[in-house]
């Protein structure tokens, strides 16, 4: 929803998480895609979840779900242990 792209350089920014430079020249040429809306994002996330759910059972023997909330080093350790 906060994405902006620079057609000259091809760089993609996010207004909150990866803001573009303060340079007025760059700011003036940033483009906001017409499909970059909250409604479109909700639809894309819903479709993603449906796609994942459709194949989850097939890969259940070689995958594991991890809770991504918490200490990132603990999460990384748990993932590393699983893939070894």
Secondary structure, 3 states (H helix, E strand, C coil): CCEEEECCCCCEEECCCECCCCCHHHHHHEECCCCCCHHHHHHHHHHHHHHHHHHHHHHCCCCCCCCCCCCHHHHHHHHHHHHC
